[in-house]
Amino acid sequence: MNERELLRQMLRVRRFEERCVELYTQTKVRGFLHVYIGEEAVATGVMAALNDDDSVVATYREHGHALLRGMSARSVMAEMYGKLTGCSRGRGGSMHLFDKDLNFYGGNAIVGGGLPTAVGLALADKMQKRDRVTVCFFGEGAMAEGEFHESMNLAELWQLPVLFVCENNLYAMGTALRRSESETNLPMKAASYEMPAWSVDGMDVLAVADSARRAVDAVRGGGGPHFLEARTYRFRAHSMFDPERYRDKAEVEQWRERDPIDLLLAKLEVPDDELAALEEEIRVEVEDAVDFAENSPDEDVADLMTFVYSPSSTVAGRLS
């Protein structure tokens, strides 16, 4: 992925989510909404290092991951609307995007819940001798969960082809890292499991892409699991419900000066007419997704129990 394509992808994610925020305030998108605004360089850089048949496990802040993996804006937006044409038939919403054909395994509403899934996918690939890498995204808050330690331990013991990507935005759900973790050097924690681990500037998409390529190539080459900490920052609150009283506004503005899109634009010196054309292309794509979602059907009430409930007679028949 060349530098201009990295820019296009970050802009797609940013404009898509900005539109989602507008739709949420209009109550057209309901439930929880966690946007990735400010963190786009992480997923954009990492996805650029993957092959089509690699697997991706994301968090509940995963709209950008889904778009970057190849899920259509229509499919994601329809899911946000709870429509039948959404990637999860409208049943998952913002936090449960999924596409088996793209090897995109969520969206997971449980903090750290994707870690064991990633280990399982990587174990299956190793047992089947498939040349695949599984990338697992999670926030630094997940590193306080038991499944983080269990997953890291098993991945290293079994030398699984998995890359753990920690999107460290410093505040997890709303608690500063220094107030929740006695050891704030996150690669050191990973290294305690004897796996290669390092940090990268998560606001610099070129640095992320370079580090991710190095890590993915090592994992794919039989080097076992790796850990990459991307030091990043979300410009908006944890979710649309968050009053955001735990961090100083001046700090947020200071980080905004390192907006990953602006940083890349400054390096590329994109002409105004070229940038305007790109913005218009993205605007058309996003508005098409909104129109598609608005005009998509709801699931029929008669089908609401499908995939959810099995009559006792059916279960009894299967057991007999």
LOBASE-812807 format. One record per residue (C-alpha): x, y, z; residue number from 1. Coordinates in steps of 0.25 Angstrom, whole numbers. Each point is the difference from the previous one (the first is absolute). Layout:
<nodes>
X / Y / Z / NUM
...
</nodes>
This chain:
<nodes>
0 / 0 / 0 / 1
6 / 13 / -4 / 2
0 / 13 / 8 / 3
-11 / 6 / -8 / 4
-9 / -12 / 2 / 5
4 / 0 / 15 / 6
-6 / 14 / 0 / 7
-12 / -3 / -7 / 8
-3 / -12 / 9 / 9
2 / 9 / 13 / 10
-9 / 11 / -6 / 11
-11 / -11 / -3 / 12
0 / -5 / 14 / 13
0 / 15 / 6 / 14
-12 / 5 / -9 / 15
-8 / -13 / 2 / 16
1 / 1 / 15 / 17
-3 / 15 / 0 / 18
-13 / -3 / -8 / 19
-3 / -11 / 10 / 20
1 / 10 / 11 / 21
-10 / 9 / -7 / 22
-9 / -12 / -2 / 23
1 / -4 / 15 / 24
-4 / 14 / 4 / 25
-12 / -1 / -9 / 26
-4 / -13 / 7 / 27
2 / -8 / -13 / 28
11 / -8 / 5 / 29
-3 / -5 / 14 / 30
6 / -8 / 11 / 31
15 / 2 / 3 / 32
9 / 7 / -10 / 33
16 / 0 / 2 / 34
7 / 8 / -10 / 35
14 / -1 / -5 / 36
3 / 14 / -3 / 37
14 / 4 / 3 / 38
5 / -15 / -1 / 39
-2 / -3 / -15 / 40
15 / -1 / -2 / 41
1 / -13 / 8 / 42
-10 / -9 / -7 / 43
4 / 7 / -14 / 44
15 / -3 / 2 / 45
-2 / -14 / 5 / 46
-11 / -5 / -10 / 47
10 / 4 / -11 / 48
9 / -11 / 4 / 49
-10 / -11 / 0 / 50
-4 / -10 / -11 / 51
-14 / -2 / -4 / 52
-1 / -14 / 7 / 53
6 / 5 / 13 / 54
-10 / 1 / 12 / 55
-3 / 13 / 7 / 56
-7 / 1 / 14 / 57
-4 / 14 / 5 / 58
-6 / 7 / 11 / 59
-13 / 7 / 2 / 60
6 / 13 / -6 / 61
1 / -8 / -13 / 62
-7 / 8 / -11 / 63
14 / 4 / -6 / 64
5 / -14 / 1 / 65
-12 / -5 / -8 / 66
1 / 10 / -11 / 67
15 / -2 / -1 / 68
-1 / -15 / -1 / 69
-9 / 2 / -12 / 70
-14 / 0 / 6 / 71
-9 / 9 / -8 / 72
-5 / 14 / 6 / 73
-14 / -5 / -4 / 74
1 / -13 / 8 / 75
6 / 7 / 12 / 76
-10 / 12 / 0 / 77
-12 / -9 / -2 / 78
5 / -8 / 12 / 79
1 / 13 / 8 / 80
-15 / 2 / -4 / 81
-4 / -14 / 5 / 82
-4 / -3 / -14 / 83
-1 / -14 / -7 / 84
11 / 4 / -10 / 85
10 / 2 / 11 / 86
12 / -9 / 1 / 87
-6 / -7 / 12 / 88
-15 / 1 / -5 / 89
-2 / 13 / 9 / 90
2 / -9 / 13 / 91
13 / 5 / 4 / 92
1 / 15 / -2 / 93
12 / 8 / 2 / 94
7 / -9 / 9 / 95
-2 / -13 / -8 / 96
5 / 1 / -14 / 97
4 / -13 / -6 / 98
3 / -6 / -14 / 99
4 / -14 / -1 / 100
4 / 2 / -15 / 101
10 / 10 / 4 / 102
5 / -7 / 12 / 103
-5 / 11 / 8 / 104
-4 / -6 / 14 / 105
-6 / 12 / 7 / 106
-2 / 10 / 7 / 107
-1 / -5 / 14 / 108
-8 / 7 / 11 / 109
8 / -7 / 11 / 110
14 / 7 / 4 / 111
11 / -10 / -4 / 112
-11 / -10 / -5 / 113
7 / 0 / -14 / 114
13 / -5 / 6 / 115
-3 / -15 / 2 / 116
-8 / 0 / -13 / 117
13 / 5 / -7 / 118
8 / -11 / 7 / 119
-10 / -11 / -5 / 120
0 / 5 / -14 / 121
16 / 0 / 0 / 122
0 / -14 / 6 / 123
-9 / -5 / -11 / 124
8 / 6 / -11 / 125
13 / -6 / 6 / 126
-7 / -14 / 2 / 127
-5 / 1 / -15 / 128
14 / 5 / -5 / 129
-6 / 12 / -6 / 130
9 / 12 / -3 / 131
-9 / 10 / 7 / 132
2 / 11 / 11 / 133
-10 / 4 / 10 / 134
0 / 14 / 4 / 135
-7 / 3 / 13 / 136
-3 / 15 / 4 / 137
-3 / 4 / 14 / 138
1 / 12 / 9 / 139
10 / 2 / 12 / 140
-12 / -2 / 9 / 141
-1 / -15 / -4 / 142
14 / -2 / 5 / 143
-6 / 0 / 14 / 144
-9 / -12 / -3 / 145
4 / -14 / 3 / 146
-3 / -5 / -14 / 147
12 / 9 / -5 / 148
10 / -7 / 8 / 149
-6 / -14 / -3 / 150
0 / 3 / -15 / 151
14 / 6 / 0 / 152
5 / -13 / 8 / 153
-7 / -10 / -9 / 154
4 / 8 / -13 / 155
15 / -1 / 4 / 156
0 / -14 / 5 / 157
-6 / -5 / -13 / 158
7 / 10 / -9 / 159
-12 / 4 / -7 / 160
-1 / 10 / -12 / 161
-7 / 11 / 7 / 162
4 / 15 / 1 / 163
-6 / 7 / 12 / 164
-2 / 15 / -3 / 165
-3 / 8 / 13 / 166
-6 / 14 / -4 / 167
4 / 7 / 12 / 168
-8 / 13 / 1 / 169
4 / 2 / 15 / 170
-14 / 0 / 6 / 171
-7 / -13 / -3 / 172
-14 / 3 / 3 / 173
2 / 12 / 9 / 174
12 / -3 / 9 / 175
14 / 4 / -2 / 176
10 / -11 / -3 / 177
9 / 5 / 11 / 178
-12 / -1 / 10 / 179
-3 / -14 / -4 / 180
13 / -7 / -3 / 181
12 / -1 / 9 / 182
9 / -3 / -12 / 183
-3 / 10 / -12 / 184
11 / -5 / -9 / 185
-10 / -9 / -8 / 186
10 / -7 / -9 / 187
8 / -4 / 13 / 188
-12 / -8 / 4 / 189
-1 / -7 / -13 / 190
15 / -3 / 0 / 191
-2 / -7 / 14 / 192
-7 / -11 / -8 / 193
13 / -1 / -9 / 194
-6 / 6 / -12 / 195
6 / 11 / -9 / 196
-7 / 13 / 4 / 197
2 / 15 / -3 / 198
-7 / 13 / -1 / 199
-4 / 9 / -12 / 200
-5 / 14 / -2 / 201
-15 / -3 / -2 / 202
-2 / 14 / -6 / 203
10 / -2 / -11 / 204
-7 / -9 / -11 / 205
14 / -2 / -7 / 206
7 / -5 / 13 / 207
-12 / -9 / 3 / 208
0 / -6 / -14 / 209
15 / -3 / 1 / 210
0 / -6 / 14 / 211
-13 / -8 / -4 / 212
7 / -6 / -12 / 213
13 / -3 / 8 / 214
-9 / -7 / 10 / 215
-9 / -8 / -9 / 216
11 / -4 / -9 / 217
7 / -6 / 13 / 218
-12 / -7 / 4 / 219
-3 / -6 / -13 / 220
14 / -4 / -1 / 221
-1 / -9 / 12 / 222
4 / 10 / 10 / 223
-11 / -3 / 10 / 224
-9 / 10 / 6 / 225
3 / 15 / 0 / 226
-5 / 12 / 8 / 227
-1 / 14 / -6 / 228
-4 / 12 / 9 / 229
-6 / 12 / -8 / 230
1 / 12 / 8 / 231
-13 / 8 / -4 / 232
-11 / 9 / 5 / 233
-15 / 1 / -3 / 234
-5 / 14 / -2 / 235
-14 / -3 / 4 / 236
-5 / -6 / 13 / 237
0 / -15 / 3 / 238
-14 / -1 / -6 / 239
-12 / 9 / -3 / 240
-5 / -2 / 14 / 241
13 / 5 / 6 / 242
0 / 13 / 7 / 243
16 / 0 / -1 / 244
3 / 6 / 14 / 245
13 / -8 / 2 / 246
9 / 8 / -9 / 247
4 / 14 / -3 / 248
-5 / 7 / -12 / 249
14 / 7 / -2 / 250
6 / -14 / -1 / 251
-10 / -4 / -11 / 252
3 / 12 / -8 / 253
15 / -3 / 2 / 254
-2 / -13 / -6 / 255
-9 / 5 / -11 / 256
13 / 8 / -5 / 257
5 / -14 / -4 / 258
-12 / -4 / -8 / 259
4 / -12 / -8 / 260
-7 / 5 / -13 / 261
6 / 14 / 2 / 262
14 / -6 / 2 / 263
0 / -9 / -13 / 264
-6 / 12 / -8 / 265
12 / 9 / 5 / 266
9 / -11 / -5 / 267
-7 / -2 / -14 / 268
-3 / 14 / -3 / 269
-12 / -4 / -7 / 270
-6 / 11 / -10 / 271
-13 / 6 / 4 / 272
-7 / -4 / -12 / 273
4 / -15 / 2 / 274
-4 / 1 / 15 / 275
-13 / 6 / -4 / 276
-3 / -11 / -10 / 277
4 / -11 / 10 / 278
-9 / 6 / 11 / 279
-12 / 1 / -10 / 280
3 / -15 / -4 / 281
-1 / -4 / 14 / 282
-12 / 9 / 3 / 283
-8 / -7 / -11 / 284
4 / -14 / 5 / 285
-5 / 4 / 14 / 286
-13 / 6 / -4 / 287
-3 / -12 / -9 / 288
2 / -9 / 12 / 289
-10 / 9 / 8 / 290
-10 / -1 / -11 / 291
2 / -15 / -1 / 292
-2 / -1 / 15 / 293
-12 / 9 / 0 / 294
-7 / -8 / -11 / 295
4 / -14 / 5 / 296
-11 / -9 / 6 / 297
-1 / -3 / 15 / 298
0 / -15 / 3 / 299
-14 / -6 / 0 / 300
-6 / -2 / 14 / 301
-3 / -15 / -4 / 302
16 / -2 / -1 / 303
4 / 6 / 13 / 304
2 / -13 / 7 / 305
8 / -6 / -11 / 306
15 / -2 / 5 / 307
-5 / 2 / 14 / 308
-9 / -10 / 5 / 309
-2 / -15 / -3 / 310
-13 / -7 / 4 / 311
2 / -11 / 11 / 312
-6 / -10 / -10 / 313
11 / 3 / -10 / 314
11 / -1 / 10 / 315
-6 / -13 / 5 / 316
0 / -5 / -14 / 317
14 / 3 / -2 / 318
4 / -7 / 13 / 319
-8 / -13 / -3 / 320
</nodes>
